[in-house]
């Protein structure tokens, strides 16, 4: 009865939108399958139903849909609507990362850095995936690289490289990066800092 009452609150536009998405999803469209999963997961235009959300995310993920892979990985990592399964979460995050998702690449980098989701700690793998995400201008990955290089944790300390990554992270919106940049400025030679910033400016002009 509760579901019937809930369904009755949907307006005609919601019902038409849901019908269109469902038709496309049943026809095999991965984006529609993902969207339908989101609708069920949020109770948006349909009744809240984690089992249905999981079903549609699985169908979209089977087609390599990046957001479906990431969302499904998060569900398994947190046990939301499914039985918690860190191994499955790990597989899905890696699959999304291999398909080029910067968000997943950052998660996989962190996974190897801190031995999460059943992964063995592997700093070389962590750096590899952070670099991929950082190369897509993901500030959290740039910050992670900068901090690791600054502190020399698992990698050789390199203030110049740390300054570059932290500066990029700051430009791309990382608020935490500024504090670490200030710490670096106190221990670096001002001439070296100017050289790094000049080089970054030239690189930005070349890229533009």
N, C-alpha and C positions, 0 to 999 in steps of 0.2 A: 504493500500500500504506500509506503514511504516513497518508493521509487516512482510510483504512478503520480503521486502528488508533485514530486520533484520535476518529473517530465512535463507536467502540465504548465510549469512556469516558463518553459522555453517558448520564445516567440517564433513566429513563422520564418523569419530570416535565419534564426539559428537552426531550425529544423531543415530548411532548404540547404544551408551550408553543410550541415552534418550529412545529409543525404548525398550531396555531390562528392564530399570527401570519401564517404563510405563506398560509393560506386567506383571511384578511381582506385581506392585501396583494394577492393575485391578484384579489380581488373589488373592488379599487379604493380601499380605505381608506387615506388618506394617512398617518395616524398609524402604521398597521401597516407600511406601506411604509418609513417612516422607521425604525421599530424593527427591521425585518428588515435594513435597511442597517447599522444600528449593530451588530447581531449578527454580520453578516459582517465588518464592519470590526474588531471586537474578537475574533473567533473565539469568540463566546459562544453555545454551544448548536449551533453549526454550524462547519464548517471555515473558517479564516481565508481570505477571498477578497475582495481589494480590487475586483476587477472586478464582482462581484455587489453589493458595497456601493455602488459607484458607480451601478450600474444602478437599484437601489432608491431611492437618494437622488434620482436624476434623476426618477423617476416621482413621488415625493412632492413634490419641488420644483415640478414641472409643475402641481401642484394648489395651489401657494402655501403649502405647509407651511413655516413660518418656520424651525424648527430644521433641516429638510432643506436649505433655501436657505443657511443659515449654514454648515452642515457641508460642503456641496458647495463653497461659496466657499472655505473653508479648504483643502479638498483641492486645488483648482486653484491657490490661492495658494502652496501648499507643494510641489506636485507629488507628493502622496501617493496612490499608486494610479492616478494619471492624469498626463498630460503637463501640466507647469506652464503655466498660461494666465492671466496677470494680468488681461487684458481680461475674460475670463469670470468671474473672481473678483470683479472690480469690479461687473459687471452683477448678479451674484447678491447681493452685499452690499447694493447699492442697492435691489434688489427686496425684500429682507428688511426693510431700514430703512423703506421706504415702507409696508410692511405693519404697522409699529409695533413691531418688535423693538428694544428699547433697546440690546441688545448690538450689533446691526448698525448702529444709528444712531451709536453711539460709534465703531465701526470706520470708518464712512463719514466721520465728522467728522475722525478722525485721518488718513484717506486724503487728504482735501482739505488738511488742515493741513500735511502733509509730502510731498505729491505722490507718494503710493504707488499701486501697482497701475496705473500708467500715467495716473493722473489729473493734471490741471493743478492746481498750487497755487492754492487759493482760500480765503482766510481767512473771507470772508463765508459761504461754504458750510459751512466747518468749524464756525463758531459756530452756524449754523442747526441742524446735526445734533447738535452737542453739547447745545444747548438742549433739543431734543426728548428726548434720552436723560436729561439732567439732570432734566427735568420728570417723568420716571418714577422718580426717586430713584436713578439709577445713580451711585454714588459716584465712579467713575473719570471720568465726564463732568463731574460737578460740580467735581472737583479740577482737571481740565483747564481748565475755564472760569475758575476762581478763579486759577489760576497765570497764565493768559494776561492776565487783567485786572490782576493784581498786577505783572507784569513789563512790561506794555504792549507785548507782542510781537504785532504785526499788528493790535492794537486800541488804543483810547485807554486809558491807565492809569486805573483806577478802584478805589481802595483799598476804598471802602465796598462796592461790588458784589463785589469779590474776597473780602472778609471774609464776606459772606453765602454765597457758593458754597463757600468752603473750610470754613466752619462746618457747612454741610449735608453736605458730603462726609465730614467728621469724624464727625458724628452717624450717618451711614450706613455707617461702618466703614472709611473711608480712613485708614490709619496715617500716610501721607505728609503728609496735610493739616495735622497738628498743627505740624510744623516751620515750615510757611509761615505759619500763623496767628500763631505766636510772632514771626516776622519782621515781620508786619504790625502787631502790637501795639506794637512798638518805634517805629514811625514814624507811628502814627495818634494822633489826639487821643482820650484816654480817654472823653470825653463822647460823641464820635461812635460809639465802639465800644459804649458802653452803649445808645445810641439804636438802633443796629442790632440788638443782641441783644434789646432790649425789643420791637422791631417783629417780629422773628422769633418771639418767644414769643407775641405776640398773633396772628400769622398761624397758628401751630400750633394755638392754642386755637380759632380760627375754623374751621380745617380739621377739627378734631376734633368 
